[in-house]
Amino acid sequence: MATVLLVDDDPTIGEVVTTYLERAGLTVRYCADGESALKAADESLPDLVVLDLMLPGIDGLEVCRQLRAKSDVPVVMLTALGEEVDRVLGLEVGADDYVTKPFSPRELVLRVQSVIRRSSHRDEPTSAPKELVDGDLRLNRSSHEATKAGEPLGLTTREFDLLAYFLEHPGIAFDRAQLMQEVWGWSFGDQSTVTVHVRRLREKVEPNPSNPVRLVTVWGLGYRWDPQVNG
């Protein structure tokens, strides 16, 4: 049974979300502030963190930064802010997904279940190749590791899934809606999530992220992976 660490300073939201997550068969630990959340994660790392952006004391962005510095635990960010820049900030510091308040608890549960499934590989196709290689890039599904020239890339779960999908489909252009559906199984949501993850992935796999040669933009459509066979 997967464990979720829920961090939100609103006790009503905490109670409602806890109820929905527990009904979905998840174990929930609740914290009302960032400091106690970091302490709880240090004591016992959860399978996923649902993290409010606006917290007293240490805010959600800093909590996410500190969590990401220590582990690759998946993080779903909650934000009441409407500006895209605030949602993007959460993704930039390492969140795997976000849900904007007010939100449907059912939608949040679906997002949480999706991230947990991906991170634990329970839905990985048995026919999928265990290792993918492109030049100096190596991705191993079994160990959930990705390296460039032998050095770990430090990918989040979402970044790992996205890289694996591109490596499996070289030379094919995909729009953002297709990537959301095919990589993460979402038929809804803000497509800027894809844009941010592509930018973060480029920073880790490209020699020059501002002039990508691997993960290239197909103007008017989306993105394509151009293999670098000779590294």
C-alpha positions in Angstrom: 0.0 0.0 0.0 1.5 3.3 -1.1 2.0 6.1 1.3 1.2 9.7 0.5 2.6 12.7 2.5 -0.1 15.4 2.3 1.1 18.9 3.2 -1.5 21.8 3.4 -2.1 24.4 6.0 -5.9 24.3 5.4 -7.3 21.6 7.8 -10.5 21.3 5.7 -8.6 20.5 2.5 -6.4 18.2 4.5 -9.4 16.3 5.8 -11.2 16.1 2.5 -8.1 15.0 0.5 -7.1 12.5 3.1 -10.6 10.9 2.9 -10.5 10.6 -0.9 -6.9 9.2 -0.9 -7.7 6.7 1.8 -10.8 5.6 -0.1 -8.5 4.9 -3.1 -6.5 2.5 -0.9 -3.6 4.9 -0.1 -2.0 5.5 3.4 -1.9 9.2 4.2 0.3 11.2 6.5 -0.7 14.8 7.0 1.4 17.8 7.9 0.2 21.5 8.1 3.6 23.2 7.4 6.8 22.8 5.5 9.1 22.2 8.5 7.1 19.3 9.8 6.8 17.9 6.3 10.5 17.9 5.8 11.0 16.2 9.2 8.3 13.6 8.3 10.0 12.8 5.0 13.4 12.4 6.7 11.9 10.0 9.2 10.2 7.9 6.5 10.3 8.7 2.9 6.7 8.4 1.4 5.9 7.1 -2.1 4.6 10.5 -3.1 4.1 14.0 -1.7 1.1 16.2 -2.3 2.4 19.7 -1.5 0.7 23.0 -1.2 2.6 25.9 -2.7 1.5 28.5 -0.1 2.6 27.3 3.3 3.5 29.2 6.5 7.2 29.4 7.2 9.0 27.3 4.6 6.9 27.5 1.5 6.1 24.7 -0.9 8.7 25.7 -3.4 11.5 25.5 -0.8 10.1 22.2 0.5 10.2 20.8 -3.0 13.8 22.0 -3.5 14.9 20.3 -0.3 13.1 17.1 -1.1 14.5 17.0 -4.6 18.0 17.6 -3.3 17.8 14.4 -1.2 15.6 12.1 -3.2 13.5 11.5 -6.4 10.2 11.1 -4.5 7.4 12.2 -6.8 5.8 15.5 -5.9 2.3 16.8 -6.9 2.0 20.5 -6.2 -1.2 22.2 -5.1 -1.5 25.9 -6.0 -4.3 28.5 -5.5 -2.5 30.9 -7.8 -3.8 31.5 -11.3 -0.7 32.8 -13.1 1.1 30.3 -15.3 4.4 31.5 -14.0 3.5 30.2 -10.5 2.6 26.8 -11.8 5.8 26.6 -13.9 7.9 27.5 -10.9 6.7 24.3 -9.1 7.7 22.2 -12.1 11.0 24.1 -12.4 12.1 23.2 -8.9 11.3 19.5 -9.5 7.5 18.9 -9.0 6.2 16.1 -11.2 2.7 17.5 -11.6 0.4 20.2 -10.2 -3.3 20.7 -9.5 -4.7 24.2 -9.3 -7.2 25.1 -6.5 -10.1 24.9 -6.4 -9.7 21.3 -7.6 -11.8 18.2 -7.8 -10.6 15.7 -5.1 -11.3 12.9 -7.7 -9.0 14.5 -10.2 -6.3 14.8 -7.6 -6.6 11.1 -6.7 -6.3 10.2 -10.4 -3.2 12.4 -10.8 -1.7 10.8 -7.6 -2.4 7.3 -8.8 -0.9 8.0 -12.2 2.3 9.4 -10.8 2.7 6.4 -8.3 2.0 3.9 -11.1 4.7 5.5 -13.3 7.3 5.8 -10.5 6.8 2.2 -9.4 6.7 0.8 -13.0 3.6 -1.2 -12.4 2.2 -0.2 -15.7 5.3 -0.7 -17.8 4.7 -2.8 -20.9 6.4 -6.2 -20.6 7.6 -5.9 -24.2 9.3 -2.5 -23.6 13.1 -2.7 -24.0 14.9 -2.6 -20.6 17.8 -0.5 -21.9 17.7 2.3 -24.4 20.9 3.8 -25.9 21.5 6.9 -28.0 25.1 8.0 -28.4 26.4 8.7 -24.9 22.9 8.4 -23.4 21.8 5.3 -21.6 18.5 4.7 -20.0 17.7 1.5 -18.0 14.1 0.8 -17.1 14.9 -1.9 -14.6 17.1 0.2 -12.4 15.3 3.4 -13.3 18.6 5.1 -14.1 19.7 7.4 -17.0 23.2 8.5 -17.7 25.1 10.7 -20.1 28.7 9.8 -20.8 28.5 7.6 -17.7 27.3 10.4 -15.4 23.8 10.2 -13.7 21.3 12.6 -15.2 19.2 13.0 -12.0 15.8 12.8 -13.8 12.5 13.2 -12.1 9.9 10.5 -12.8 8.2 12.6 -15.4 11.5 13.5 -17.1 12.5 9.8 -17.1 9.2 8.8 -18.8 9.5 11.5 -21.4 13.1 10.6 -22.3 12.2 6.9 -22.5 9.3 7.7 -24.8 11.4 9.9 -27.1 14.2 7.3 -27.3 11.6 4.6 -28.2 10.2 6.8 -31.0 13.2 8.6 -32.7 12.5 10.8 -35.7 8.7 11.1 -35.0 7.1 14.5 -34.2 4.6 14.7 -31.4 2.4 17.5 -30.3 2.0 18.3 -26.6 -1.5 16.7 -26.4 -0.1 13.5 -27.8 2.8 13.5 -25.3 0.5 14.1 -22.4 -1.7 11.2 -23.4 1.0 8.7 -24.5 3.6 9.4 -21.9 1.6 10.1 -18.8 -1.9 8.9 -19.7 -3.6 12.3 -19.3 -6.5 13.2 -21.6 -6.9 16.6 -19.8 -4.6 19.2 -18.2 -2.5 22.2 -19.0 -0.1 21.5 -21.9 2.5 23.9 -20.5 3.4 20.9 -18.3 5.0 19.3 -21.4 6.8 22.5 -22.3 8.4 22.8 -18.9 9.5 19.1 -18.8 11.0 19.4 -22.3 13.0 22.5 -21.2 14.2 20.7 -18.1 15.1 17.6 -20.1 17.1 19.6 -22.6 19.1 21.1 -19.8 20.2 17.6 -18.9 20.7 15.9 -22.2 21.7 18.6 -24.7 25.3 19.9 -25.2 23.8 23.4 -25.6 20.1 23.5 -24.4 19.5 26.9 -26.2 20.4 25.2 -29.5 19.1 21.6 -29.1 20.2 18.9 -31.5 18.5 15.9 -29.8 15.2 17.1 -28.5 14.2 19.5 -31.3 11.2 21.8 -31.7 9.0 21.1 -34.7 7.5 24.5 -35.3 3.7 24.6 -35.5 3.5 21.0 -34.1 5.6 20.0 -31.1 8.8 18.1 -30.5 10.9 15.4 -32.1 13.9 13.3 -31.0 16.8 13.2 -33.4 19.1 10.3 -32.6 22.8 10.9 -32.1 24.1 7.5 -33.1 27.7 8.5 -33.0 27.3 10.4 -29.7 
